[in-house]
Amino acid sequence: MANGQQGGQSGGSGGAQQTGQEGGPVLVTEELDWRRRALVAEERVTELEGQVGECESALEGARHALDACEVRRRIERQLVEADVVDLETALMLTEAAVQGMAEPDVAAAIADLKKRKGFLFREAPVSRASAMSGVAGPGLGAATALAEEARISGDRAALLRYLRLKRGG
């Protein structure tokens, strides 16, 4: 049985036969085949580890892209809330300002943009009656009421009253 225990160990000669546990011949080439398989498996492990590294770097890039999209969405939302006229221009300027900040603050960047480039935003509606005219214009409610009355009734006299009020005379 001493020869049977040697079956799994390497002999010194390349093509020599050894006796297996069951007494049958075991070629040394079988051991070489297992070593070759182990080397191929190690190469495959190394290759897969490299692919994992590539996937991790791609994932990191995707995370950066997602963060940039989230910031862009926040900027767009706040610009729309600020009643922007030219969204693309304001978005580009705000993104550049936010990227230049040590601590990104979208609201501060938009406030600064509003101060520097006010023409990109709609202004609050201004009443037509001037403060210098001395005559206050009729309330918007009265004109709306007369217009609604003229529309519903179809009466020409109501339409004339609305048009006179709108004209201011």
C-alpha positions in Angstrom: 0.0 0.0 0.0 3.0 2.3 0.2 3.0 2.6 -3.6 -0.7 3.5 -3.4 -0.1 6.5 -1.3 2.4 7.9 -3.7 -0.2 8.1 -6.5 -1.0 11.7 -6.0 2.6 12.9 -5.5 5.0 14.0 -8.3 7.6 11.5 -9.4 10.9 12.7 -10.9 10.3 11.5 -14.4 8.0 13.1 -16.9 6.4 10.1 -18.5 6.8 7.5 -15.8 3.8 5.6 -14.4 3.0 5.2 -10.8 0.6 2.9 -9.1 -2.7 4.4 -8.0 -4.7 3.6 -4.8 -6.6 0.8 -6.5 -3.4 -0.6 -8.0 -4.1 0.8 -11.5 -1.5 2.9 -13.3 -1.7 6.7 -12.9 0.2 8.8 -15.3 2.3 11.7 -14.1 0.7 13.6 -17.0 -2.6 13.7 -15.0 -0.8 15.6 -12.3 0.6 18.0 -14.9 -3.0 18.4 -16.3 -4.2 19.5 -12.8 -1.3 22.0 -12.5 -2.1 23.3 -16.0 -5.8 23.7 -15.0 -4.8 25.5 -11.8 -2.6 27.9 -13.8 -5.5 28.6 -16.2 -7.8 29.2 -13.3 -5.4 31.6 -11.7 -5.1 33.5 -15.0 -8.9 33.6 -15.2 -9.1 34.9 -11.6 -6.6 37.7 -12.5 -8.6 38.6 -15.6 -11.8 38.7 -13.7 -10.3 40.9 -11.0 -9.2 43.3 -13.7 -12.8 43.4 -15.1 -14.1 44.1 -11.6 -11.7 47.0 -11.4 -13.0 48.3 -14.7 -16.6 47.9 -13.5 -15.9 49.8 -10.3 -14.4 52.7 -12.2 -17.4 52.7 -14.6 -19.7 52.7 -11.6 -17.8 55.6 -10.1 -18.2 57.5 -13.3 -22.0 56.7 -13.4 -22.3 58.0 -9.8 -20.6 61.3 -10.8 -22.9 61.6 -13.8 -26.0 61.0 -11.5 -24.8 63.6 -9.1 -24.4 66.1 -11.9 -27.9 65.3 -13.2 -29.4 65.8 -9.7 -27.7 69.2 -9.4 -28.9 70.2 -12.9 -32.5 69.1 -12.0 -32.4 71.2 -8.8 -31.0 74.2 -10.7 -33.7 73.9 -13.4 -36.5 73.6 -10.8 -35.3 76.7 -8.9 -34.8 78.7 -12.1 -38.4 77.9 -13.1 -39.6 78.9 -9.7 -37.6 82.2 -10.0 -39.6 82.9 -13.3 -36.6 82.7 -15.7 -37.1 83.9 -19.3 -34.2 82.1 -21.0 -33.8 78.8 -19.2 -30.8 77.5 -21.2 -28.6 80.6 -20.7 -29.5 80.9 -17.0 -28.9 77.2 -16.5 -25.5 77.3 -18.1 -24.4 80.4 -16.0 -25.8 78.9 -12.8 -24.1 75.6 -13.4 -20.8 77.4 -14.0 -21.3 79.4 -10.8 -22.1 76.3 -8.7 -19.1 74.3 -10.0 -16.9 77.2 -9.0 -18.1 77.2 -5.4 -16.3 75.3 -2.6 -19.7 74.5 -1.0 -22.3 74.3 -3.8 -25.3 76.5 -3.1 -27.9 76.7 -5.9 -30.1 79.3 -4.3 -27.1 81.7 -3.7 -26.0 81.2 -7.3 -29.4 82.0 -8.7 -29.7 85.1 -6.4 -26.4 86.3 -7.6 -27.4 85.6 -11.3 -30.6 87.6 -10.7 -28.6 90.5 -9.4 -26.0 90.5 -12.1 -28.2 89.4 -15.1 -31.7 90.6 -14.2 -32.8 90.5 -17.8 -32.9 86.7 -17.7 -35.8 86.8 -15.3 -39.4 88.2 -15.6 -40.1 91.2 -13.5 -43.1 91.6 -11.3 -46.1 93.0 -13.2 -46.2 96.8 -13.0 -49.5 98.6 -12.9 -50.3 100.8 -15.8 -51.3 103.8 -13.8 -48.2 105.8 -13.1 -47.5 107.2 -9.6 -47.0 110.6 -11.2 -50.3 110.7 -13.1 -52.4 111.5 -10.0 -55.2 109.4 -11.4 -55.6 105.9 -10.3 -56.6 103.5 -13.0 -59.8 101.5 -12.5 -59.4 98.2 -10.7 -58.7 95.1 -12.7 -61.7 93.5 -11.1 -64.2 96.0 -12.6 -62.9 95.6 -16.1 -63.0 91.8 -15.8 -66.5 91.9 -14.5 -67.7 94.2 -17.4 -65.9 91.9 -19.9 -67.6 88.9 -18.4 -71.0 90.6 -18.5 -70.5 91.6 -22.1 -69.5 88.1 -23.1 -72.4 86.4 -21.3 -75.1 88.8 -22.3 -73.9 89.6 -25.8 -75.3 93.1 -25.2 -73.5 95.8 -27.2 -74.0 98.4 -24.5 -72.2 96.2 -22.0 -69.3 95.8 -24.5 -69.1 99.6 -25.0 -69.0 100.1 -21.2 -66.2 97.6 -21.0 -64.2 99.2 -23.8 -64.7 102.7 -22.3 -63.4 101.5 -18.9 -60.5 99.8 -20.6 -59.6 102.9 -22.6 -59.8 104.9 -19.4 -62.5 107.4 -20.4 
